[in-house]
Amino acid sequence: MGEFLCGGNLFPCGTALDMAEETHLLQPGLPASPSENTTAMVHYYRAEMARMTSWRDRLDLTTNWAITVVAALLSVSLSTPNAHHSVLLFALLLVSLLLYVEGRRYRFYDVYRMRVRQFERHYFAQSFAAEAVDDSKAPWLDVLAQDLRHPRFRIDFATALTRRLKRNYIWIYVIILLGWGIKITSPQLTIGGAPQNVAISLDTILANAALGPLPGLVVIALMALFYVALFVATLRGRRRSDDDEVHV
């Protein structure tokens, strides 16, 4: 093939086409047209939605386990005076463990939830809007690409724990506290308790709250400190500044 002036440069005309084909082969599978790009965006959105739903199901499963554990141990503790109040303290320990697991899972869920939210806000909302919205100040595709190249958690572990505590677990902790209070103050729920019409004394309550070598006063003080810390964490939880944030 002879040489001709193609595109202002002197090279074989067939070479330009070969170079274009070679460049396309170096990046296989990339969208080459607007329709292919739209198809890729939609399929990627469905994939992120599926992953978000999967992690959301895991969050719900952990919460359901916490509720089941509390319901079962409350039934055991309050159904008979022979059950020790330490059963409810054990429930407190299990719920705290489940909260720890759910905090770790929430960090993963938050990553995929935010990716889905980016699509809904900047892609689908723009497509459905009656008039165009200036999105020049939110280069969301660049942010998403950077997140895919270097994935990282968007929130720290303490923030994840605080969110799950505020949304669900604080109520579970309150139920355990009420059950524990009823257990150590009700004469009918303690071994050798007084009759129903006899008021229980403070010394009896302290004796009922004792746990092994720990006197009742120490156990009550530790419980009070634990719940004060919980309520402080709940009230002082940080909020995001994003107006489109969906809290769960």
C-alpha positions as CSV (number, residue, x, y, z in Angstrom):
1,M,0.0,0.0,0.0
2,G,1.4,3.4,-1.0
3,E,1.8,6.3,1.3
4,F,-0.7,9.2,1.2
5,L,-1.3,12.3,3.1
6,C,-3.9,11.3,5.7
7,G,-5.0,13.7,8.4
8,G,-2.2,16.1,7.6
9,N,0.5,13.5,8.3
10,L,2.4,11.4,5.9
11,F,1.8,7.7,6.7
12,P,0.0,4.8,5.1
13,C,-3.7,5.4,5.2
14,G,-4.4,1.9,6.3
15,T,-2.3,2.5,9.4
16,A,-4.7,5.0,11.0
17,L,-7.5,2.4,10.9
18,D,-5.2,-0.2,12.3
19,M,-4.2,2.1,15.1
20,A,-7.8,2.8,16.0
21,E,-8.6,-0.9,16.0
22,E,-5.6,-1.6,18.2
23,T,-6.6,1.1,20.7
24,H,-10.0,-0.4,20.9
25,L,-8.5,-3.9,21.5
26,L,-6.4,-2.5,24.4
27,Q,-9.6,-1.5,26.2
28,P,-12.0,-4.4,25.6
29,G,-15.6,-4.1,26.8
30,L,-15.7,-0.4,27.3
31,P,-18.8,1.4,26.0
32,A,-18.3,2.7,22.5
33,S,-21.6,4.6,22.1
34,P,-24.1,6.4,24.2
35,S,-26.5,3.5,24.2
36,E,-23.8,1.1,25.4
37,N,-22.9,3.6,28.1
38,T,-26.5,3.8,29.3
39,T,-26.8,0.0,29.3
40,A,-23.6,-0.3,31.4
41,M,-24.8,2.4,33.8
42,V,-28.1,0.6,34.3
43,H,-26.5,-2.8,34.9
44,Y,-24.0,-1.4,37.3
45,Y,-26.8,0.3,39.2
46,R,-28.7,-3.0,39.5
47,A,-25.5,-4.7,40.7
48,E,-24.9,-2.0,43.4
49,M,-28.6,-2.2,44.4
50,A,-28.3,-6.0,44.8
51,R,-25.2,-5.6,47.0
52,M,-26.9,-2.9,49.1
53,T,-30.0,-5.1,49.6
54,S,-27.8,-8.0,50.6
55,W,-26.0,-6.0,53.3
56,R,-29.3,-4.5,54.4
57,D,-30.7,-8.0,54.9
58,R,-27.6,-8.8,57.0
59,L,-28.3,-5.8,59.2
60,D,-31.9,-6.8,59.7
61,L,-30.8,-10.4,60.5
62,T,-28.5,-9.2,63.2
63,T,-31.2,-7.0,64.7
64,N,-33.7,-9.9,64.6
65,W,-31.3,-12.1,66.4
66,A,-30.8,-9.4,69.1
67,I,-34.6,-9.2,69.6
68,T,-35.0,-13.0,69.7
69,V,-32.2,-13.3,72.3
70,V,-33.7,-10.7,74.5
71,A,-37.2,-12.1,74.3
72,A,-36.0,-15.6,75.1
73,L,-33.9,-14.6,78.1
74,L,-36.6,-12.3,79.4
75,S,-39.0,-15.2,79.3
76,V,-36.5,-17.4,81.2
77,S,-35.7,-14.8,83.8
78,L,-39.2,-13.5,84.5
79,S,-41.1,-16.8,84.3
80,T,-39.7,-18.3,87.5
81,P,-38.1,-17.0,90.8
82,N,-35.4,-19.7,90.5
83,A,-33.8,-17.9,87.5
84,H,-31.0,-15.6,88.5
85,H,-30.9,-12.0,87.4
86,S,-27.5,-12.7,85.8
87,V,-29.5,-14.2,82.9
88,L,-30.4,-10.6,81.9
89,L,-26.9,-9.5,82.3
90,F,-25.9,-12.3,79.9
91,A,-28.5,-10.9,77.5
92,L,-26.9,-7.5,77.8
93,L,-23.6,-9.1,76.8
94,L,-25.0,-10.9,73.8
95,V,-26.8,-7.8,72.6
96,S,-23.6,-5.8,72.8
97,L,-21.8,-8.4,70.8
98,L,-24.5,-8.3,68.1
99,L,-24.3,-4.5,68.1
100,Y,-20.6,-4.8,67.5
101,V,-21.2,-7.2,64.5
102,E,-23.9,-4.9,63.1
103,G,-21.6,-1.9,63.4
104,R,-19.1,-3.7,61.2
105,R,-21.8,-4.7,58.7
106,Y,-23.2,-1.2,58.6
107,R,-19.9,0.2,57.3
108,F,-20.1,-2.0,54.3
109,Y,-23.8,-1.3,53.8
110,D,-23.1,2.5,53.9
111,V,-20.6,2.2,51.0
112,Y,-23.1,0.6,48.7
113,R,-26.0,2.6,49.8
114,M,-24.2,5.8,49.0
115,R,-23.2,4.6,45.5
116,V,-26.9,3.8,44.8
117,R,-27.9,7.2,46.2
118,Q,-25.4,8.9,43.8
119,F,-27.1,7.2,40.9
120,E,-30.6,8.1,42.1
121,R,-29.7,11.7,42.8
122,H,-27.4,12.6,39.8
123,Y,-28.5,10.2,37.1
124,F,-32.1,9.1,37.4
125,A,-33.3,12.3,39.0
126,Q,-31.8,14.3,36.1
127,S,-33.5,12.0,33.6
128,F,-36.9,12.3,35.2
129,A,-36.7,16.1,35.9
130,A,-39.0,18.3,34.0
131,E,-36.2,20.9,33.6
132,A,-32.5,20.5,33.6
133,V,-30.6,21.0,36.9
134,D,-27.1,22.4,37.0
135,D,-24.9,19.5,38.3
136,S,-21.6,21.1,37.4
137,K,-20.7,21.5,41.1
138,A,-21.1,17.7,41.8
139,P,-18.7,15.7,39.6
140,W,-20.3,12.5,40.9
141,L,-18.9,10.2,38.2
142,D,-15.4,11.2,39.1
143,V,-16.1,10.6,42.7
144,L,-17.6,7.2,41.9
145,A,-14.7,6.3,39.7
146,Q,-12.2,7.2,42.4
147,D,-14.2,5.2,45.0
148,L,-14.2,2.1,42.7
149,R,-10.4,2.4,42.1
150,H,-9.6,2.9,45.8
151,P,-12.6,1.6,47.9
152,R,-12.7,2.7,51.5
153,F,-15.2,3.1,54.3
154,R,-17.0,6.4,54.4
155,I,-17.6,6.4,58.2
156,D,-15.5,5.1,61.1
157,F,-16.5,2.3,63.4
158,A,-17.6,4.5,66.3
159,T,-20.1,6.4,64.0
160,A,-21.5,3.1,62.7
161,L,-22.1,1.9,66.2
162,T,-23.7,5.1,67.2
163,R,-26.1,5.0,64.3
164,R,-27.2,1.5,64.9
165,L,-27.6,2.3,68.6
166,K,-29.8,5.3,67.9
167,R,-32.0,3.5,65.4
168,N,-32.6,0.2,67.0
169,Y,-30.4,-1.0,69.9
170,I,-31.1,1.7,72.5
171,W,-34.7,0.4,72.7
172,I,-33.5,-3.2,73.2
173,Y,-31.1,-2.0,76.0
174,V,-34.0,-0.1,77.6
175,I,-36.2,-3.3,77.6
176,I,-33.3,-5.3,79.2
177,L,-32.9,-2.6,81.9
178,L,-36.7,-2.6,82.7
179,G,-36.7,-6.4,82.9
180,W,-33.6,-6.4,85.1
181,G,-35.1,-3.8,87.4
182,I,-38.3,-5.8,87.7
183,K,-36.3,-8.9,88.4
184,I,-34.4,-7.5,91.4
185,T,-37.3,-5.4,92.9
186,S,-40.2,-7.8,92.6
187,P,-40.8,-10.1,95.6
188,Q,-42.5,-12.7,93.4
189,L,-39.5,-13.1,91.1
190,T,-36.8,-13.7,93.7
191,I,-36.1,-16.9,95.7
192,G,-37.8,-16.7,99.1
193,G,-39.4,-13.4,98.2
194,A,-41.9,-11.6,100.4
195,P,-45.6,-11.9,99.8
196,Q,-47.2,-9.6,97.2
197,N,-48.7,-7.1,99.6
198,V,-45.4,-6.6,101.5
199,A,-43.0,-3.8,100.3
200,I,-39.5,-4.9,99.5
201,S,-36.7,-3.2,101.4
202,L,-33.7,-1.5,99.9
203,D,-31.4,-4.1,101.6
204,T,-33.3,-6.8,99.9
205,I,-32.9,-5.1,96.5
206,L,-29.2,-4.8,97.0
207,A,-29.0,-8.4,98.1
208,N,-30.9,-9.5,95.0
209,A,-28.6,-7.5,92.7
210,A,-25.5,-9.1,94.1
211,L,-23.5,-11.1,91.5
212,G,-21.1,-13.6,92.9
213,P,-18.4,-11.7,95.0
214,L,-19.7,-8.4,93.7
215,P,-22.1,-6.7,96.2
216,G,-25.4,-5.4,94.9
217,L,-24.4,-1.8,95.2
218,V,-21.4,-2.3,92.9
219,V,-23.5,-4.1,90.3
220,I,-26.1,-1.4,90.3
221,A,-23.4,1.3,90.0
222,L,-21.8,-0.5,87.1
223,M,-25.2,-0.8,85.3
224,A,-25.9,2.9,85.9
225,L,-22.5,3.8,84.4
226,F,-23.1,1.6,81.4
227,Y,-26.5,3.1,80.6
228,V,-25.4,6.6,81.2
229,A,-22.6,6.0,78.6
230,L,-25.2,4.5,76.2
231,F,-27.6,7.5,76.5
232,V,-24.7,10.0,76.1
233,A,-23.6,8.2,72.9
234,T,-27.1,8.2,71.6
235,L,-27.6,11.9,72.3
236,R,-24.2,13.0,71.0
237,G,-24.2,11.0,67.8
238,R,-22.9,13.0,64.8
239,R,-25.1,13.8,61.9
240,R,-24.1,14.2,58.3
241,S,-24.4,17.5,56.5
242,D,-25.7,16.0,53.3
243,D,-29.3,17.0,52.8
244,D,-30.1,13.9,50.8
245,E,-28.8,11.6,53.4
246,V,-31.1,8.7,54.2
247,H,-30.7,7.6,57.8
248,V,-31.6,4.0,58.7
